[in-house]
Amino acid sequence: MSESLLVDRNFDALRGPELDMQHPSSSELILPNDEKWAFLLRYPILAFGVCLGFSSQAIMWKNLATSAPTHSLHISQKVNLILWCISVALFAVVAATYLLKIIFYFEAVRREYYHSVRVNFFFAPWITLLFLAIGVPTVVATKLPQALWYVLMTPIFVMELKIYGQWMSGGERRLSKVANPTNHLSVVGNFVGALLGASMGLKEGPIFFFAVGMAHYIVLFVTLYQRLPTNKALPKELHPVFFLFVAGPSIASMAWEQINGSFDYGSRIAYFVSMFLYMSLAVRINFFRGFKFSLAWWAYTFPMTGAAIATIKYASEVSNIFTKSLSVTLSTIATLMVLALLVSTILHAFVTKDLFPNDMAIAISDQNPKISPQIDIEDDHQKIVEVLVIPKDSKSQTPTP
């Protein structure tokens, strides 16, 4: 098997919301599609998107309960506590399950990492932990140790060194070739980390990550806005991820407020950019119609929640009936979106039972189909299946559906 997987493999052989479905005629499959695979093989890194949605909601309801513009709503801080506890439990389950996948099916995890869309979701677990630290209820902790910030930001920094380096000089993985809206996930972690660090009283570290995040957000923003004619066209099903454009500037506005001490012109510029992007996407209703439900859609809820939280912060600085109404409206929209996705997830998990279909993203071979006798192709498939499907500790077992 090839040591690295080409980016073109994802765009040429796959389609769908996260490039996770096979084109009618493209590359060969290395796993049978006519039977259900083992659960861990069907369990994607995209599941952490659910954690992003719930943990960001915990922060939003904490701000709704404690901020002056929404004080008249008389929201109890127990809502924040309940959502935070659910988020912690949910993260523990999702992370433990994915850890089992790393242990037993490491090759499948490696293929997800080399996937041009899914690689960005490897930032999701750490962003979730940052969200949980920011949204921690006062009854749980009033002050977090500064050492926690360094622990959470270290893996983000390491992954950024790898991925940003590839964006700049990575050949097949340079940004102009792999750019897609989910790349915002790899940038947002900088702003969330800066927000948490500044709220802990740190100074230089948060400014460093804010600067790195802003530089790469601008580059990514321009690259996605002005796609080269030679770039692969994004499939229609990827349109919903464009809401990730909103996440960066909305969280950056809050991070700069914490760093600078007030929601000044810098914070307002970032906030106004996020609001314009939010409105420009919201009015394009037909742009987001006719897509099949995907588990990764959970990751698209936290940009809406981030915009709502930033609006609450802005309303605290510019207090009038419009800003107060806007903060309540955006918070309601974000909450309804989470509830809608929760209902959809439950229906697909327990009614239609198709929440975790066979994962085509890891089953498409990076090799071109061979023109050879059938027996040779079958032998080659068997060798690849043994690497990908059979757990490390039991090479002699037969793959279980």
N, C-alpha and C positions, 0 to 999 in steps of 0.2 A: 504494500500500500504506500502511496506517496506520503512523504513526510509533511507536506503542507498542502492545503486545499486552496485552489485558485478562486478569486472573487468571482470571476466570470461564471463559475459553476452555479452560483446562487442565482444570478440574474438570467442565465440562459436556461437552466433546468427547472427553476422553481418560480412559483407565482403565489398570490394570496396576500393577506394582510401582513404577514411576517415572512414572506417568501418561504412558505412551509408546505406548498402543494406542488405536485409534479405537473409539468406541462404535458399535454397529450402525447407528444413524441419528443423526448429529449435524451437525457442520460439514462443509463441502465440503473436498475434498483439492486442494492446489495442485500435487501431484506424482502421477504415475501409480503405483498400487499393484500393478499387474499385471506389473511388470518390476523387475529389480534395479537400484537406483540406483548411482551412482559410489561407490567405497569411502569417500572422505572425507565424503560426505553421510551415510553410514551409521555413521560413527565418532563416538561420543558423548563428551561430557565425563566421562561415568560411567567411562570406562576408567581414570581416575586412581584409582579405588577399588582396583584391583589393586595400585598402588604403595603405597597406605595400608596394605594388608594385609601386604605383604612388609617394608616399612620398619619397621613396628611390631614385627614378629617379630624383626628384627635387634636392636632394643632389648631385647626380652624375653630373648633368649638371651644377650645381653651381661650382663644382670642375673643370670641363672641361673648363669653361669660365674664371676661375681665376688662374689656376695652370700654372706654367712655361712650363712643358713638352708638354702641349696642346695649348700653346699660339698661335702657328702658324696656328691653325684651325680657329682663329678669330670667336669664338662662342660668341654670344651676351648673356648677363646676362638676357635678356628678356625671354629666354627659361626657365631659372630657375624660373622666376616670374610667367610665365604662368602655368608651371607644379605645382608650389607651390599653386597657387590659385585654380587650379583644385583639388588638393589633399585636401585642406581645405574644399572646397564645398562638395567633395565626402565623406569625413569623417563626416561632419555634417549630411548628408543624411543617411548614414549607421548607425551612432550612434543614431540618433533620431528614426529611424525605430526599432532598436534593443531595445531601451528604452521602446517603446510601447509594445514590446514582453514581456519585464520584468514586465510591469505593468499588462497586461491582461492575460499572459500565463506563470506565474512564474514557474509552475511545469515543463513546457517544457524546460525552461532555466536551472532549477535544474538538469534535466536529461542530458542536454548537459554538465554541469559542472562535472557530475559523469562519463562522457564518457571518456575512456582512451586516446583518441586522441584529442577530442575537448577541453578538459580542458586546453590544452596548448594554444589554440587560445584566451583564456581570457586575455592573455598578449598582444595580438595584438593591441587593442585600445591604450594602453599606450605606446607601442613601436612606433606606428604611431605618437603619439603626440611628442615623443622624436625626431623622424625623422623630423617632421615639425619644431621643434625648431632649430635643427641643420641646416636644409636647408632654413631657413628664408632668403628671399632676402634682400640685403642691403638697398633697397629703402623702405622696410617695417620697418626694425629695424636693427640698427648696434650693439646694445648691449641689451641683455635680462636680466631681473632681476634675481638674484641668487635664490630668493624665488620660482621662477617657477620650478627650479630643484627639490626642496624639495617636492613641490606639486605633481609633476609627479612621483617621485620615491617612495613616501609613499605607494600607492596601490601596486606597484610592490614588495616592501619589505614585505608587509603584505601577499600577495599571496605566496611569496617564503617561508615564515615561515610555512605556511600551507602545501604546496606541497613538499618542501624539507624535512620537518619533516616526511611526509608520505613515501617518498622515503627511508628514513633511518629506520623507525620503524613502518610502516603503515600496516603491515600484508598483506591484499589483495592488497594494493596499494604500496608496497615496489618496489623500482626501478627495481630489478631483475625480477619482474613479469609484470610490466606495460611498460617497456622500449620500445620505438619506436622512429623513427627519429623526430617526431614532438615535442618531449621533448626539442629539441634544442631551441624552441621558448621561453621556460621558463628560459633559460640560457642567451640567446642573450640580453635580456633586461638589464642585468647587464653591459655588455660591451657598449651598446648604452648609458646607463645612465652615465657610467664613461667617455665616450667620450664627452657628452654634458657638464657634470660638470667640467671637466678639461678645456674645451674651455671657460667656464665662469670664470675661475680663482680659482675654488675650488680645494682643495687638498686632505684632509683626506677622505671625502665622496666618491669621485671617486675611490680612492685607495681601500677603503672598498668594494665597489661593484665589482671592478675589481678582487679582491682577491676571493670573494665569487663566482663570475662567473667562474673564472679559475678553482677553486677547483671542482665545480660541472660539468664543461665541461669535465674535465679529467675523472671523475668518469663515466659520461654518455658515453663518447667516448669509454672507455674500456668495459663498459657493452654492448653497441651495437655492438662492434667489436667481443666480445667473448660471444655470447649468449649461455646460458646454454641449454643442451639437453632437460631439462624439460620446457623451455619457449615455449609459443605458437609461431608457425611459422607465420611470417609476410606474409600477402597475397601479391600476385604478384602486385596487383594494388597499393600497398604502395611504390613501388620502386621509383617513382619520388621524394618522400619526403627525399630521401637520400641526395639531394642537400643541405638540411639544415645543413649537416655536415660542409659545407664551410662557413656558416654565422658566426659561433663563432670565429674561429681564424682570419678571415679577418677583422672583426670589432674590435677584441681584439688588433690587430696590430696597428690600428688607435688610439684606446683608449690609448694604452701605449705611442704612439708618443706624444699625447697631455699631458699626465701625466708627461713624462720624458723630453719633450721638443725637441726631435729629433727622427728620425726613426732609432734607434740604433739596436744593436743585438737582444734585446728582441722583438722589433717590427718585425724584419726581420725573426726571428724564427717562430713567429705566422703566418706571411705572407707566408713563404715558405710552412708551413703545409697546409694552405688553398689552395695554388696553386697546391700542390700535390694531395690533395683530389679532387679539381676541375678537374684536368686532368684525374685522375683515374676513375672518373664518366663519363666524357665527351667521353672517348674512348669506353665505353660500350654501344654502340648504341642499341643493341638488348635488353638491360636491361630496356630501357625506351620506348619500342614499344607496340602498341596495347592497349592503355588505353583510356577509354571513358573520355571526357572532364569533369572536376570537377571545381567548383568555387574556391575551396581551392588551386588550382594550382597557383593562384596569389601569395600566400605566398612563393612559391618557386622561385619567380623572384628576391626577394630582396637579397638572397645569391649571385646570379650572379652579381647584381648591387654592392653589398658590395665588392666583389672580384675586380670589375672594379675600384671602388674608391680607394681601398687599393693599387692597381697597379699604379694609378696616383700618390699617395703619395710616393710609392717606386721609381717611375721614377723621382720624384723631388729630391730624395736623390742620386740615382744612375742613372744619366742621360746619356743615349746612345740610339742609333737607335733601339735596341731591346726592351728596356723598354718602349720607347715612342710608338713603334708600338704595343706592347702588351697592353698598356693602351687603345689605340684607338680600337684595335680589341675586347677586352673584353667589352668595353663600347658599341660598335656596337652590339655585341651579346646580351647584356642585354636589349638594346633598342628594338631590333627586337623581342625578346621574349615577352616583354611587349606589343608590337603592335600586335603580333600574338594572345596573350591571349585576348587583347581588342576586336579584330575582332571576335574571338570565342565567347566571352561573349555577344557581340551584336547580333550575329546570334542566339545563344541559347535563348536570352531574347525576341527577336522580330520576329524571323522567325520560329524556331522550338518550341519556347515558353515552353522549358523544363528546364530553368535555375534554377528554384526552384521546384523540384519535391517533392512529399510527403516524409517527413523526417523520414525514417525508424529508425534512431538512437534514436528517442524519442518515437517510437511506439512499440518497442519490450518490452514486459513485463519482469520484473525482477523475476517473479514467473514462475515455471514450469507449462506447460499446465495441466489443471485439467481433470481428468477422472470422469466425473459426467454427469447427465442429461443435455440436451441442454439448458433447461430453466435456470438452475443454472449458466451455463457459460455466457449466455446472460445477466443475471442480474449482474454478476460480471463485465463484460465488461462495462455495462452502468455506474456502479459506478465509474470505473476508468476514463471513458470518461468525466464524469461530473467534475472530479478533474482536468483533463488535458486540456480539450477543452473549457469548458464554462468559459467565463471571470468571474473574481471575483465579479464584481459589478452586475452580472446578472445571477444568478444560474438557473433562470427559462427559459432562452432562449434556443432555439434548436441550436446545433452546425451548423454553416454555412459553406458550402463547400468553 
